[in-house]
Amino acid sequence: MRVTHEWVCEYVETVASPQEIADTLTMLGHEVEAIEQSDLGAVLAVKVTPNRGDCLSVLGIARELAASDPMRFQPTELMREAIRGWTLGDEETPLSATSVTIETPDLCPRYAARVWNEAPMQASADWMQARLIACGMRPINVIVDTTNYVMLELGQPLHAFDLDRLREERIVVRTARPGEKMRTLDGIEREFSTEMMLICDAERPVAVAGVMGGEETEVTQATKRILLESAHFQPTSVRRTRRALNLPTEASHRFERHVDPEGVVRALNRFALLLSQQTGVAQERGVCDLYPGRSEPQPVQVREARWNLLLGMDVPRAAAAASLNSLGMRVAETEGGLTATPPSWRADIAIEEDLVEEIGRLAGYENMPERLPEGSTPQGGESALTSLRTRARDAMLRLGFIEVVTHSLRAPSPLDAPCEPIRLRNPASPEVSVLRNSLLPGLADAARRQHDDSFFLFEVGRVFLPEAERVCIAGLMRGQLLPEHWRSGHAAEVDVFTVKGALQEVGARLHRLPAFEQSNDERFHPAKQARVVVGGQEVGVMGELSRLLVERMHLQPSLFAFELDLTSLMELPEATPRYKPFSAFPHVRRDIAIEVPKDVPYAEIERRIRESAAGLLEEVWLFDVYEGKGIEEGKHSLGIAMTLRHMEKTLTDEEANEVREQVLQALASLGAKQR
Amino acid sequence: MNPIEELRAKAEEEIEQAEQLDALRAVEIRYLGKSGEFTALLRTVGTLSPEKRPAFGKAVNEAKEQLQSLVEARRSQLELIEERRASERERIDLTMPGRRFRVGIRHPITEAEERIKAALIGLGFEFFEGPELEEAKYNFEALNYPPDHPAMDDQDTFYVDDHRLMRTQCTAIQGRVFEQKQPPLRVFTVGRCYRNEAVDRTHGHTFHQVDAFMVDEGINMAHLKGTLRAFASAMFGADTRVRFRPDYFPFVEPGVDYSISCPFCAGAGCAVCKGTAWIELGGAGLIHPNILRAHDIDTERWTGWAFGLGVERIPMMQYQIDDLRLFYDNDSRFLEQFRA
């Protein structure tokens, strides 16, 4: 809501500068987001919270200022008149020129109208135009401008109809009939659904209640007679209609946030006075005022002990009563506290805590002390899943990977997991239309933003599968293991075994060691991929990304990736390491070189070694693989190292050699020949 | 001068003048060796009267010992000089670049999240995780949003179907926590939220949020302010102060937004606080009694508060980042700046 400083000063007499007024409003809960300059001086842009529709007006803002400090912000005669409501002396007279029927009193608790038999179609007064412009509205003619002016001043939206265009010159408030249509003021033909509230004449809709008028009954240069509507509409009904039609207006904004039902006739009177002041034209005698939904504001009790407890500071009862009273409430002292009846413009006051807030707000939160909670001291901490996530992230960071954070709402991607992604019903754009079911598409996006041919990226985050949300960790890497350096030139290149090594490190850190099994995931190279398995359960995928797919996605070639499901991993038992005593005696290293058919898996060879050297074998590792010259077709040569150690003595050469012989014998059954 | 003293003086001079280790060694042998000058001198003892002999022998040995330590001292000196001379030939150009390691780097959002977690766990809060694809009731109804209330306008929502949406606020965990836990409790979460907003420098359709709340006996606004002060001190420095301003959120009553005193200019006014000395961080308030009552929590006995804040704000302030989109672009030139 934009309001000029000078207009506010017409309602409250004050020496406060625009900045000081802005600060006061902000500390009252009505944040002034900006102070702008206009032909009329400072304009305050006030952000009114959705519970305080009453502050969407000059009157409402002035009321808050006066309540906060009545000495500094003294109500002017105009403000007192606005509060009394400008009687014209004919309010009790029924209006003969028209009639109003309300078929839906629950949606339209009050509807009032006045009529002018003369319509002076001229420009509004300069001062009025200046204020409208400063407040961000466009002057049109004296009728429309005055309705807008009264809305800004008092918060009551008004609508002027061309009375001669209303069939039978009467108003019916009702919900839409099936298929009913009307062209609204913005020139768009709209069809209504049957729960939408419409203002109609004897035959057809002439306005969408609380939202926008119809084009056909709009006030024009040809208009001779005017019917002016001032009503109170049920907020949710207006909101639903406005949303369904996607038609937010200044009027709907206010009606959705509660307009003072007691201010309905006041606004008609204010319009009459301003119109006559500008044009000399007077209204027809009488008001048509239907008020079937009158509701008495309910008194709310507030206990002194309660406000002192909740605010954490003591506010004397007299001060609390004065605060509530200054906000227009009827306040009575009761046993242990106060009873306050909120004014008709404060629909947000319903329970004790609402009053506690008003008492605290006017007492000033700057006076509130700071205390740390006493009483119970619960144990803080991480959840199991978060802790696992932190450990997995740590493992990747230790390996030198760079963490990225990518969007979970995105376009479908060829790297999506092989299940249909969940779609947004109301996507922002094709790029923001599905929920990721894999972290790999986001990593591919991030890969495009890397300025080096080598990169090591990972992300930890949620993915959304049809049955559940899961936390995953995924990595994407390519290029050289180490950055190029003048001392060593090019380092080794990333390959599938880099991914495997990384996963083994992550598994070790999570105390859940992975195994790798043959898999068939179309996102990966058909022969260079594996499913990652822990405790017999599939928990992830890894491998080289499909070359075809990488090419189609215009990514750099030779990309290696993995994705692990941490939620599944968490549910698997953790193999917490236990201390194993180690020997104080020196170890002996024995290497073997064997020629073996290529289709014998290394894992099988290693398993045989471990079996046959059990007891003395400390470590075994593959240090060389060779095929080609000197090796039979279909075979390769493996260099395998073993360290042997005895718990209680130094091994002799003979003992070590004996183990080596046992190992070679065991391997012979796999077709392995010593070279 | 007696012959011992004469010989000692001569040897001492030669030791000092030895410029090379082998020259020193030669001097050592010449004077102190088995067939050196002092041994020769000792042999002349027979020419002395028997009563003078012990004194003579003692004097010779003392001179030898003294010279031996002079030799050792001179040798250390010469070794050092020699080592320096040899090392100098190995001098390298240390302006050449150091070895480049691959070093893991946390994303700045993670860095902020971890600091927040540490601060809140330190204050006795327990981490709780709720889904990002949330049931509509936890995001709105359970948080005391009346149906079709304008408060929802601030939170344009991505829906998946009639009942499920992308949570617009981490406060959505509250209903789930109350279903699982009884007061007293102190709980928090950090995670992603989503709003169907146009993307620009300061708005994204995705952002990260912290939501913390506690319920206990006699909990009030002063405890909220005190806890926020403790949290802000842990995050931004011991002198950080907290300011409340009334605000409205359906799930709190009274509701406030809170600001911290600008930690970057100590109140002098700077670019981060836009000259106001205060930085608005988030919303807070006492948990609305309707929420507690909906879970059969006796509001006469138990009261609580909640606060929230945006995670991105923290690295944006800390590193003076002016565009929210940078966090999600993951440009290497961005990520490598922080070494978090």
Interface residues (C-beta under 8 A of the other chain):
Chain A: T26 M27 L28 G29 E31 T49 P50 N51 R52 P235 T236 R239 R240 R243 E256 R257 L309 L310 L311 G312 M313 I351 E353 D354 V356 E357 G360 R361 Y365 E366 M368 P369 E370 R371 L372 P373 E374 G375 S376 T377 P378 Q379 G380 G381 E382 S383 L385 T386 T390 R393 M396 L397 R398 L399 G400 F401 I402 E403 V404 V405 T406 H407 S408 L409 I422 R423 L424 R425 N426 P427 A428 V432 L435 D445 A446 R449 Q450 H451 D452 F455 F456 L457 G461 R462 F464 E469 L481 L482 P483 E484 H485 W486 R487
Chain B: M96 P97 R99 R100 F101 R102 V103 G104 I105 R106 H107 I109 T110 E114 K117 L120 I121 G122 L123 G124 F125 E126 F127 F128 E129 P131 E132 L133 P146 P147 D148 H149 P150 A151 D153 D154 F158 Y159 V160 D161 M166 P184 L185 R186 R192 Y194 N196 H205 T206 M214 D216 E217 G218 I219 N220 M221 A222 H223 K225 G226 T227 R229 A230 V242 R243 F244 R245 P246 D247 Y248 E253 P254 G255 V256 L286 H288 P289 T303 F327 Y328 D329 N330 D331 S332 R333 L335 E336
